[in-house]
Amino acid sequence: MLDKRSDLAGPGISTYEKVDEILPSDYDSLLGRKRTQQAIYDVKEYIEKGLAKELNLMMVQVPLIVEVASGMNDMLDRDGSRTPVEFNLGLGLDEPIRASIVQAATKWKRWALKQFECEVGEGINTDMRAVRKDYFLDHDHSSYVDQWDWEQVITAEHRNLDYLTEVVRKIWGVITGAERMVMDKYPELRDPRYPLLPEELHFIHAEEILAKYPDLPRKERETRIIEEYGAAFIYGIGWVLEDGYPHEMRAADYDDWVTPTIEKDGKLMHGLNGDILVYNHVTRRRHELTSMGIRVTAETLREQMKIAEREDELSQPYHQMILNDEIPLSIGGGIGQSRVQMLLLRKAHLGEVSTTVWPKQLHEVCEKHNIFVLK
């Protein structure tokens, strides 16, 4: 069992012997290769249209690379351990541009709301592609990441758990609707071993989960909750909990995880963000679909950067725009496209729905388990 400190980030799997152990031994894909590709794009179209309708979003172009000096790249956590791919570009320039491949468009999107002249209640959605080189590559973690990275303009009055919950419920309705659609269009996916997602999402704070399972590391606590409810949204990811650890490490400069929110049984709780997790009946494991949250204000940005000991980065252009109120207040998140496809199409591995580079050891394990990984 992982200890609490080592369980704060990453997939929680670190050897291919362990991957071999956790992959299903009785797996057989319900969809053939052609049908899988068709279903992928049916789900993609449904979700993009659904998000546009429910959250008033428009699809926009999104960068693959950003300038390092802009501070726009997503650093994913607050300990600096996941670094982006960087390189010089600009043949013939006296001073080449230092660029990095995005790890997510999280910070760029908030600035882009201003670029695309979005008003309150309007927002953007993107077909984001990214590279995250510092992952252990297992069944649901890839160095190639595809997300619906979305962002919506809000007001100060929207910065509360009620609005966050309302938005999460709308997203959940789109995902469950996509599942019903794909089951109707591809009836071979209907299998009693893999029940449908619950219509209702369970909402719970990370502090409450810790109180239920105080001795368990984070991922095991999450697993217990989703085994009980099937799917859950966990509030408050990033703030240090009662046991002295955050539920998970979370970057300090986009989601707001310091704002006091609710008090239960005399305990003050924090955080205007969270994750949707479901129980995957194919892999029989926890399955994260999205991370999202209400974004920081100038005040909470300063507080979180101080906690993370990253105050030196406040001079970067992105952070200065927040500190000077030059970009809108917003809510946003990233919904994993391949993660959703893997879940809804009853696949055992991300490599069945997305094409990227996997190590030889992973290919060998997948072949042993009758899993066809795209090349």
Contacts in CASP RR format, 6 or more apart in sequence:
PFRMAT RR
TARGET T0000
AUTHOR 0000-0000-0000
METHOD contacts of the structure
MODEL  1
MLDKRSDLAGPGISTYEKVDEILPSDYDSLLGRKRTQQAIYDVKEYIEKG
LAKELNLMMVQVPLIVEVASGMNDMLDRDGSRTPVEFNLGLGLDEPIRAS
IVQAATKWKRWALKQFECEVGEGINTDMRAVRKDYFLDHDHSSYVDQWDW
EQVITAEHRNLDYLTEVVRKIWGVITGAERMVMDKYPELRDPRYPLLPEE
LHFIHAEEILAKYPDLPRKERETRIIEEYGAAFIYGIGWVLEDGYPHEMR
AADYDDWVTPTIEKDGKLMHGLNGDILVYNHVTRRRHELTSMGIRVTAET
LREQMKIAEREDELSQPYHQMILNDEIPLSIGGGIGQSRVQMLLLRKAHL
GEVSTTVWPKQLHEVCEKHNIFVLK
1 217 0 8 1.000
1 220 0 8 1.000
2 12 0 8 1.000
2 217 0 8 1.000
2 219 0 8 1.000
2 220 0 8 1.000
3 217 0 8 1.000
4 217 0 8 1.000
4 218 0 8 1.000
4 243 0 8 1.000
4 245 0 8 1.000
5 245 0 8 1.000
6 217 0 8 1.000
7 217 0 8 1.000
7 218 0 8 1.000
7 219 0 8 1.000
7 220 0 8 1.000
8 218 0 8 1.000
8 245 0 8 1.000
8 246 0 8 1.000
8 248 0 8 1.000
8 249 0 8 1.000
9 77 0 8 1.000
9 79 0 8 1.000
9 81 0 8 1.000
9 82 0 8 1.000
9 248 0 8 1.000
9 249 0 8 1.000
10 135 0 8 1.000
10 136 0 8 1.000
10 141 0 8 1.000
11 135 0 8 1.000
11 136 0 8 1.000
11 138 0 8 1.000
11 140 0 8 1.000
11 141 0 8 1.000
12 136 0 8 1.000
12 219 0 8 1.000
13 19 0 8 1.000
13 22 0 8 1.000
13 136 0 8 1.000
13 138 0 8 1.000
14 136 0 8 1.000
16 359 0 8 1.000
16 361 0 8 1.000
16 362 0 8 1.000
16 364 0 8 1.000
16 365 0 8 1.000
19 138 0 8 1.000
19 139 0 8 1.000
19 362 0 8 1.000
19 365 0 8 1.000
20 365 0 8 1.000
20 368 0 8 1.000
20 369 0 8 1.000
22 139 0 8 1.000
22 283 0 8 1.000
22 285 0 8 1.000
23 139 0 8 1.000
23 283 0 8 1.000
23 348 0 8 1.000
23 349 0 8 1.000
23 365 0 8 1.000
23 366 0 8 1.000
23 369 0 8 1.000
23 371 0 8 1.000
24 282 0 8 1.000
24 283 0 8 1.000
24 284 0 8 1.000
24 348 0 8 1.000
24 369 0 8 1.000
25 369 0 8 1.000
27 282 0 8 1.000
27 348 0 8 1.000
27 369 0 8 1.000
27 370 0 8 1.000
27 371 0 8 1.000
28 370 0 8 1.000
29 36 0 8 1.000
29 346 0 8 1.000
29 347 0 8 1.000
29 348 0 8 1.000
29 352 0 8 1.000
29 371 0 8 1.000
29 372 0 8 1.000
30 188 0 8 1.000
30 189 0 8 1.000
30 191 0 8 1.000
30 345 0 8 1.000
30 346 0 8 1.000
31 39 0 8 1.000
31 186 0 8 1.000
31 188 0 8 1.000
31 189 0 8 1.000
31 345 0 8 1.000
31 346 0 8 1.000
33 372 0 8 1.000
35 186 0 8 1.000
35 188 0 8 1.000
36 345 0 8 1.000
36 347 0 8 1.000
36 352 0 8 1.000
36 353 0 8 1.000
39 182 0 8 1.000
39 185 0 8 1.000
39 186 0 8 1.000
39 189 0 8 1.000
39 341 0 8 1.000
39 345 0 8 1.000
40 341 0 8 1.000
40 345 0 8 1.000
40 353 0 8 1.000
42 181 0 8 1.000
42 182 0 8 1.000
42 185 0 8 1.000
43 178 0 8 1.000
43 181 0 8 1.000
43 182 0 8 1.000
43 340 0 8 1.000
43 341 0 8 1.000
43 344 0 8 1.000
43 345 0 8 1.000
44 337 0 8 1.000
44 341 0 8 1.000
46 174 0 8 1.000
46 177 0 8 1.000
46 178 0 8 1.000
46 181 0 8 1.000
46 182 0 8 1.000
47 148 0 8 1.000
47 174 0 8 1.000
47 175 0 8 1.000
47 178 0 8 1.000
47 335 0 8 1.000
47 340 0 8 1.000
48 59 0 8 1.000
48 125 0 8 1.000
48 127 0 8 1.000
48 148 0 8 1.000
50 174 0 8 1.000
51 57 0 8 1.000
51 125 0 8 1.000
51 148 0 8 1.000
51 150 0 8 1.000
51 171 0 8 1.000
51 174 0 8 1.000
51 335 0 8 1.000
52 58 0 8 1.000
52 59 0 8 1.000
52 125 0 8 1.000
54 170 0 8 1.000
54 171 0 8 1.000
54 173 0 8 1.000
54 174 0 8 1.000
55 123 0 8 1.000
55 125 0 8 1.000
55 150 0 8 1.000
55 152 0 8 1.000
55 167 0 8 1.000
55 170 0 8 1.000
55 171 0 8 1.000
56 121 0 8 1.000
56 122 0 8 1.000
56 123 0 8 1.000
56 152 0 8 1.000
57 122 0 8 1.000
57 123 0 8 1.000
57 124 0 8 1.000
57 125 0 8 1.000
57 150 0 8 1.000
57 152 0 8 1.000
58 116 0 8 1.000
58 122 0 8 1.000
58 123 0 8 1.000
58 124 0 8 1.000
58 125 0 8 1.000
59 124 0 8 1.000
59 125 0 8 1.000
59 126 0 8 1.000
59 127 0 8 1.000
60 112 0 8 1.000
60 116 0 8 1.000
60 124 0 8 1.000
60 125 0 8 1.000
60 126 0 8 1.000
61 126 0 8 1.000
62 105 0 8 1.000
62 108 0 8 1.000
62 109 0 8 1.000
62 112 0 8 1.000
62 126 0 8 1.000
62 127 0 8 1.000
62 128 0 8 1.000
62 149 0 8 1.000
63 102 0 8 1.000
63 105 0 8 1.000
63 108 0 8 1.000
64 101 0 8 1.000
64 102 0 8 1.000
64 129 0 8 1.000
64 130 0 8 1.000
65 89 0 8 1.000
65 99 0 8 1.000
65 100 0 8 1.000
65 101 0 8 1.000
65 102 0 8 1.000
66 72 0 8 1.000
66 73 0 8 1.000
66 99 0 8 1.000
66 100 0 8 1.000
66 102 0 8 1.000
66 108 0 8 1.000
67 97 0 8 1.000
67 98 0 8 1.000
67 99 0 8 1.000
67 100 0 8 1.000
68 86 0 8 1.000
68 98 0 8 1.000
68 99 0 8 1.000
68 100 0 8 1.000
69 98 0 8 1.000
69 316 0 8 1.000
69 317 0 8 1.000
70 316 0 8 1.000
70 317 0 8 1.000
70 318 0 8 1.000
71 107 0 8 1.000
71 313 0 8 1.000
71 316 0 8 1.000
71 317 0 8 1.000
71 318 0 8 1.000
71 319 0 8 1.000
72 102 0 8 1.000
72 107 0 8 1.000
72 108 0 8 1.000
72 111 0 8 1.000
72 317 0 8 1.000
72 318 0 8 1.000
73 84 0 8 1.000
73 100 0 8 1.000
73 102 0 8 1.000
73 103 0 8 1.000
73 107 0 8 1.000
74 102 0 8 1.000
74 103 0 8 1.000
74 104 0 8 1.000
74 105 0 8 1.000
74 106 0 8 1.000
74 107 0 8 1.000
74 251 0 8 1.000
74 254 0 8 1.000
75 82 0 8 1.000
75 83 0 8 1.000
75 84 0 8 1.000
75 103 0 8 1.000
75 251 0 8 1.000
75 253 0 8 1.000
76 82 0 8 1.000
76 103 0 8 1.000
76 104 0 8 1.000
76 132 0 8 1.000
76 251 0 8 1.000
77 249 0 8 1.000
77 250 0 8 1.000
77 251 0 8 1.000
78 249 0 8 1.000
78 250 0 8 1.000
78 251 0 8 1.000
78 252 0 8 1.000
78 308 0 8 1.000
78 310 0 8 1.000
79 249 0 8 1.000
81 134 0 8 1.000
82 103 0 8 1.000
82 132 0 8 1.000
82 134 0 8 1.000
82 135 0 8 1.000
83 133 0 8 1.000
83 134 0 8 1.000
84 100 0 8 1.000
84 101 0 8 1.000
84 102 0 8 1.000
84 103 0 8 1.000
84 131 0 8 1.000
84 133 0 8 1.000
85 100 0 8 1.000
85 101 0 8 1.000
85 131 0 8 1.000
85 133 0 8 1.000
86 98 0 8 1.000
86 99 0 8 1.000
86 100 0 8 1.000
86 101 0 8 1.000
87 98 0 8 1.000
87 99 0 8 1.000
87 100 0 8 1.000
88 96 0 8 1.000
88 97 0 8 1.000
88 98 0 8 1.000
88 99 0 8 1.000
89 96 0 8 1.000
89 97 0 8 1.000
89 99 0 8 1.000
90 96 0 8 1.000
90 97 0 8 1.000
101 130 0 8 1.000
101 131 0 8 1.000
102 108 0 8 1.000
102 128 0 8 1.000
102 130 0 8 1.000
102 131 0 8 1.000
103 130 0 8 1.000
103 131 0 8 1.000
103 132 0 8 1.000
103 145 0 8 1.000
104 128 0 8 1.000
104 130 0 8 1.000
104 145 0 8 1.000
104 147 0 8 1.000
104 149 0 8 1.000
104 334 0 8 1.000
105 126 0 8 1.000
105 128 0 8 1.000
105 130 0 8 1.000
105 147 0 8 1.000
105 149 0 8 1.000
106 149 0 8 1.000
106 251 0 8 1.000
106 254 0 8 1.000
106 333 0 8 1.000
106 334 0 8 1.000
107 253 0 8 1.000
107 254 0 8 1.000
107 318 0 8 1.000
109 124 0 8 1.000
109 126 0 8 1.000
109 149 0 8 1.000
109 150 0 8 1.000
109 151 0 8 1.000
109 330 0 8 1.000
109 332 0 8 1.000
110 151 0 8 1.000
110 254 0 8 1.000
110 295 0 8 1.000
110 322 0 8 1.000
110 327 0 8 1.000
110 328 0 8 1.000
110 330 0 8 1.000
111 318 0 8 1.000
111 321 0 8 1.000
111 327 0 8 1.000
112 124 0 8 1.000
112 151 0 8 1.000
113 123 0 8 1.000
113 124 0 8 1.000
113 151 0 8 1.000
113 152 0 8 1.000
113 153 0 8 1.000
113 327 0 8 1.000
113 328 0 8 1.000
113 330 0 8 1.000
114 326 0 8 1.000
114 327 0 8 1.000
114 328 0 8 1.000
116 123 0 8 1.000
116 124 0 8 1.000
118 124 0 8 1.000
118 152 0 8 1.000
118 153 0 8 1.000
118 328 0 8 1.000
119 153 0 8 1.000
120 153 0 8 1.000
120 154 0 8 1.000
120 155 0 8 1.000
120 328 0 8 1.000
121 152 0 8 1.000
121 153 0 8 1.000
121 154 0 8 1.000
122 152 0 8 1.000
122 153 0 8 1.000
123 150 0 8 1.000
123 151 0 8 1.000
123 152 0 8 1.000
123 153 0 8 1.000
124 150 0 8 1.000
124 151 0 8 1.000
125 148 0 8 1.000
125 149 0 8 1.000
125 150 0 8 1.000
126 147 0 8 1.000
126 148 0 8 1.000
126 149 0 8 1.000
126 150 0 8 1.000
127 146 0 8 1.000
127 148 0 8 1.000
128 145 0 8 1.000
128 146 0 8 1.000
128 147 0 8 1.000
128 148 0 8 1.000
128 149 0 8 1.000
128 334 0 8 1.000
129 144 0 8 1.000
129 145 0 8 1.000
129 146 0 8 1.000
130 144 0 8 1.000
130 145 0 8 1.000
130 146 0 8 1.000
130 147 0 8 1.000
131 143 0 8 1.000
131 144 0 8 1.000
131 145 0 8 1.000
132 143 0 8 1.000
132 145 0 8 1.000
133 143 0 8 1.000
135 141 0 8 1.000
135 142 0 8 1.000
135 143 0 8 1.000
137 143 0 8 1.000
137 358 0 8 1.000
137 359 0 8 1.000
137 362 0 8 1.000
138 362 0 8 1.000
139 283 0 8 1.000
139 348 0 8 1.000
139 349 0 8 1.000
139 350 0 8 1.000
140 283 0 8 1.000
140 287 0 8 1.000
140 339 0 8 1.000
140 342 0 8 1.000
140 349 0 8 1.000
140 350 0 8 1.000
141 350 0 8 1.000
142 338 0 8 1.000
142 350 0 8 1.000
142 351 0 8 1.000
142 354 0 8 1.000
142 356 0 8 1.000
142 358 0 8 1.000
143 356 0 8 1.000
143 357 0 8 1.000
144 354 0 8 1.000
144 355 0 8 1.000
144 356 0 8 1.000
144 357 0 8 1.000
145 336 0 8 1.000
145 338 0 8 1.000
146 336 0 8 1.000
146 337 0 8 1.000
146 338 0 8 1.000
146 354 0 8 1.000
147 334 0 8 1.000
147 335 0 8 1.000
147 336 0 8 1.000
147 337 0 8 1.000
148 334 0 8 1.000
148 335 0 8 1.000
148 336 0 8 1.000
148 337 0 8 1.000
149 333 0 8 1.000
149 334 0 8 1.000
150 332 0 8 1.000
150 333 0 8 1.000
150 334 0 8 1.000
150 335 0 8 1.000
151 330 0 8 1.000
151 331 0 8 1.000
151 332 0 8 1.000
151 333 0 8 1.000
152 167 0 8 1.000
152 330 0 8 1.000
152 331 0 8 1.000
152 332 0 8 1.000
153 328 0 8 1.000
153 329 0 8 1.000
153 330 0 8 1.000
154 163 0 8 1.000
154 294 0 8 1.000
154 328 0 8 1.000
154 329 0 8 1.000
154 330 0 8 1.000
154 331 0 8 1.000
155 329 0 8 1.000
156 329 0 8 1.000
158 294 0 8 1.000
158 329 0 8 1.000
158 331 0 8 1.000
159 256 0 8 1.000
159 259 0 8 1.000
159 272 0 8 1.000
159 294 0 8 1.000
159 297 0 8 1.000
159 329 0 8 1.000
160 261 0 8 1.000
160 272 0 8 1.000
161 235 0 8 1.000
161 261 0 8 1.000
161 262 0 8 1.000
161 272 0 8 1.000
163 294 0 8 1.000
163 331 0 8 1.000
164 235 0 8 1.000
164 272 0 8 1.000
164 273 0 8 1.000
164 293 0 8 1.000
164 294 0 8 1.000
164 331 0 8 1.000
165 203 0 8 1.000
165 233 0 8 1.000
167 292 0 8 1.000
167 331 0 8 1.000
168 201 0 8 1.000
168 203 0 8 1.000
168 233 0 8 1.000
168 276 0 8 1.000
168 292 0 8 1.000
169 201 0 8 1.000
171 276 0 8 1.000
171 290 0 8 1.000
171 292 0 8 1.000
171 335 0 8 1.000
172 201 0 8 1.000
172 231 0 8 1.000
172 233 0 8 1.000
172 276 0 8 1.000
175 197 0 8 1.000
175 289 0 8 1.000
175 340 0 8 1.000
175 344 0 8 1.000
176 196 0 8 1.000
176 197 0 8 1.000
176 199 0 8 1.000
178 340 0 8 1.000
178 344 0 8 1.000
179 196 0 8 1.000
179 197 0 8 1.000
179 344 0 8 1.000
180 196 0 8 1.000
182 189 0 8 1.000
182 344 0 8 1.000
182 345 0 8 1.000
183 189 0 8 1.000
183 190 0 8 1.000
183 196 0 8 1.000
189 344 0 8 1.000
189 345 0 8 1.000
189 346 0 8 1.000
191 346 0 8 1.000
193 281 0 8 1.000
194 281 0 8 1.000
194 282 0 8 1.000
194 346 0 8 1.000
195 281 0 8 1.000
197 230 0 8 1.000
197 231 0 8 1.000
197 278 0 8 1.000
198 229 0 8 1.000
198 230 0 8 1.000
198 231 0 8 1.000
201 231 0 8 1.000
201 232 0 8 1.000
201 233 0 8 1.000
201 276 0 8 1.000
202 225 0 8 1.000
202 229 0 8 1.000
202 230 0 8 1.000
202 231 0 8 1.000
202 232 0 8 1.000
202 233 0 8 1.000
203 232 0 8 1.000
203 233 0 8 1.000
203 235 0 8 1.000
204 225 0 8 1.000
204 232 0 8 1.000
204 233 0 8 1.000
204 234 0 8 1.000
204 235 0 8 1.000
205 234 0 8 1.000
205 235 0 8 1.000
205 236 0 8 1.000
205 261 0 8 1.000
205 262 0 8 1.000
205 264 0 8 1.000
205 269 0 8 1.000
206 234 0 8 1.000
206 235 0 8 1.000
206 236 0 8 1.000
206 237 0 8 1.000
206 238 0 8 1.000
206 239 0 8 1.000
206 241 0 8 1.000
206 247 0 8 1.000
207 236 0 8 1.000
207 241 0 8 1.000
207 242 0 8 1.000
207 264 0 8 1.000
207 267 0 8 1.000
207 269 0 8 1.000
208 264 0 8 1.000
209 221 0 8 1.000
209 222 0 8 1.000
209 224 0 8 1.000
209 225 0 8 1.000
209 234 0 8 1.000
209 247 0 8 1.000
210 221 0 8 1.000
210 241 0 8 1.000
210 242 0 8 1.000
210 243 0 8 1.000
210 247 0 8 1.000
211 242 0 8 1.000
212 221 0 8 1.000
212 224 0 8 1.000
212 225 0 8 1.000
213 220 0 8 1.000
213 221 0 8 1.000
213 224 0 8 1.000
214 242 0 8 1.000
214 243 0 8 1.000
216 224 0 8 1.000
218 245 0 8 1.000
218 247 0 8 1.000
218 248 0 8 1.000
219 286 0 8 1.000
222 232 0 8 1.000
222 234 0 8 1.000
222 277 0 8 1.000
222 286 0 8 1.000
223 285 0 8 1.000
223 286 0 8 1.000
225 232 0 8 1.000
225 234 0 8 1.000
225 277 0 8 1.000
226 232 0 8 1.000
226 277 0 8 1.000
226 278 0 8 1.000
226 279 0 8 1.000
226 286 0 8 1.000
227 279 0 8 1.000
230 278 0 8 1.000
230 279 0 8 1.000
231 276 0 8 1.000
231 277 0 8 1.000
231 278 0 8 1.000
231 279 0 8 1.000
232 276 0 8 1.000
232 277 0 8 1.000
232 278 0 8 1.000
233 274 0 8 1.000
233 275 0 8 1.000
233 276 0 8 1.000
233 277 0 8 1.000
234 247 0 8 1.000
234 274 0 8 1.000
234 275 0 8 1.000
234 277 0 8 1.000
235 261 0 8 1.000
235 269 0 8 1.000
235 271 0 8 1.000
235 273 0 8 1.000
235 274 0 8 1.000
236 247 0 8 1.000
236 257 0 8 1.000
236 261 0 8 1.000
236 269 0 8 1.000
236 270 0 8 1.000
236 271 0 8 1.000
236 272 0 8 1.000
236 273 0 8 1.000
236 274 0 8 1.000
237 246 0 8 1.000
237 247 0 8 1.000
237 248 0 8 1.000
237 250 0 8 1.000
237 255 0 8 1.000
237 257 0 8 1.000
237 271 0 8 1.000
237 273 0 8 1.000
237 274 0 8 1.000
237 275 0 8 1.000
237 291 0 8 1.000
238 246 0 8 1.000
238 247 0 8 1.000
238 248 0 8 1.000
238 249 0 8 1.000
238 250 0 8 1.000
238 255 0 8 1.000
238 257 0 8 1.000
238 271 0 8 1.000
238 273 0 8 1.000
239 246 0 8 1.000
239 247 0 8 1.000
239 257 0 8 1.000
239 258 0 8 1.000
239 270 0 8 1.000
239 271 0 8 1.000
240 246 0 8 1.000
241 247 0 8 1.000
242 267 0 8 1.000
246 257 0 8 1.000
250 257 0 8 1.000
250 273 0 8 1.000
252 301 0 8 1.000
252 304 0 8 1.000
252 305 0 8 1.000
252 307 0 8 1.000
252 308 0 8 1.000
252 310 0 8 1.000
253 296 0 8 1.000
253 301 0 8 1.000
253 304 0 8 1.000
253 305 0 8 1.000
253 310 0 8 1.000
253 313 0 8 1.000
253 318 0 8 1.000
253 319 0 8 1.000
253 322 0 8 1.000
254 295 0 8 1.000
254 296 0 8 1.000
255 272 0 8 1.000
255 273 0 8 1.000
255 274 0 8 1.000
255 291 0 8 1.000
255 292 0 8 1.000
255 293 0 8 1.000
255 294 0 8 1.000
255 295 0 8 1.000
255 296 0 8 1.000
256 271 0 8 1.000
256 272 0 8 1.000
256 273 0 8 1.000
256 293 0 8 1.000
256 294 0 8 1.000
256 295 0 8 1.000
256 296 0 8 1.000
256 297 0 8 1.000
256 300 0 8 1.000
256 304 0 8 1.000
257 270 0 8 1.000
257 271 0 8 1.000
257 272 0 8 1.000
257 273 0 8 1.000
257 304 0 8 1.000
258 270 0 8 1.000
258 271 0 8 1.000
258 300 0 8 1.000
258 303 0 8 1.000
258 304 0 8 1.000
258 307 0 8 1.000
259 270 0 8 1.000
259 271 0 8 1.000
259 272 0 8 1.000
259 300 0 8 1.000
260 268 0 8 1.000
260 269 0 8 1.000
260 270 0 8 1.000
260 271 0 8 1.000
261 269 0 8 1.000
261 270 0 8 1.000
261 271 0 8 1.000
261 272 0 8 1.000
262 269 0 8 1.000
263 269 0 8 1.000
272 293 0 8 1.000
272 294 0 8 1.000
273 291 0 8 1.000
273 292 0 8 1.000
273 293 0 8 1.000
273 294 0 8 1.000
274 291 0 8 1.000
274 292 0 8 1.000
274 293 0 8 1.000
275 288 0 8 1.000
275 290 0 8 1.000
275 291 0 8 1.000
275 292 0 8 1.000
276 288 0 8 1.000
276 289 0 8 1.000
276 290 0 8 1.000
276 292 0 8 1.000
277 286 0 8 1.000
277 287 0 8 1.000
277 288 0 8 1.000
277 289 0 8 1.000
278 286 0 8 1.000
278 287 0 8 1.000
278 289 0 8 1.000
278 343 0 8 1.000
279 285 0 8 1.000
279 286 0 8 1.000
279 287 0 8 1.000
280 286 0 8 1.000
280 287 0 8 1.000
280 342 0 8 1.000
280 343 0 8 1.000
282 346 0 8 1.000
282 347 0 8 1.000
282 348 0 8 1.000
283 348 0 8 1.000
287 339 0 8 1.000
287 342 0 8 1.000
287 343 0 8 1.000
288 339 0 8 1.000
289 335 0 8 1.000
289 336 0 8 1.000
289 339 0 8 1.000
289 340 0 8 1.000
289 343 0 8 1.000
290 333 0 8 1.000
290 334 0 8 1.000
290 335 0 8 1.000
290 336 0 8 1.000
291 333 0 8 1.000
291 334 0 8 1.000
292 331 0 8 1.000
292 332 0 8 1.000
292 333 0 8 1.000
292 334 0 8 1.000
293 331 0 8 1.000
293 332 0 8 1.000
293 333 0 8 1.000
294 330 0 8 1.000
294 331 0 8 1.000
294 332 0 8 1.000
295 329 0 8 1.000
295 330 0 8 1.000
295 331 0 8 1.000
295 332 0 8 1.000
296 304 0 8 1.000
296 322 0 8 1.000
297 322 0 8 1.000
297 329 0 8 1.000
298 322 0 8 1.000
298 323 0 8 1.000
298 324 0 8 1.000
298 325 0 8 1.000
301 314 0 8 1.000
301 319 0 8 1.000
301 322 0 8 1.000
301 323 0 8 1.000
302 311 0 8 1.000
302 314 0 8 1.000
302 323 0 8 1.000
305 311 0 8 1.000
305 313 0 8 1.000
305 314 0 8 1.000
305 319 0 8 1.000
313 319 0 8 1.000
314 320 0 8 1.000
314 323 0 8 1.000
320 326 0 8 1.000
321 327 0 8 1.000
337 354 0 8 1.000
338 350 0 8 1.000
338 351 0 8 1.000
338 353 0 8 1.000
338 354 0 8 1.000
339 350 0 8 1.000
341 347 0 8 1.000
341 353 0 8 1.000
341 354 0 8 1.000
342 349 0 8 1.000
342 350 0 8 1.000
342 352 0 8 1.000
342 353 0 8 1.000
345 352 0 8 1.000
345 353 0 8 1.000
347 353 0 8 1.000
348 369 0 8 1.000
348 371 0 8 1.000
349 366 0 8 1.000
349 371 0 8 1.000
349 373 0 8 1.000
351 358 0 8 1.000
351 373 0 8 1.000
351 374 0 8 1.000
352 371 0 8 1.000
352 372 0 8 1.000
352 373 0 8 1.000
352 374 0 8 1.000
353 374 0 8 1.000
354 374 0 8 1.000
355 374 0 8 1.000
355 375 0 8 1.000
358 373 0 8 1.000
362 373 0 8 1.000
363 373 0 8 1.000
366 372 0 8 1.000
366 373 0 8 1.000
END
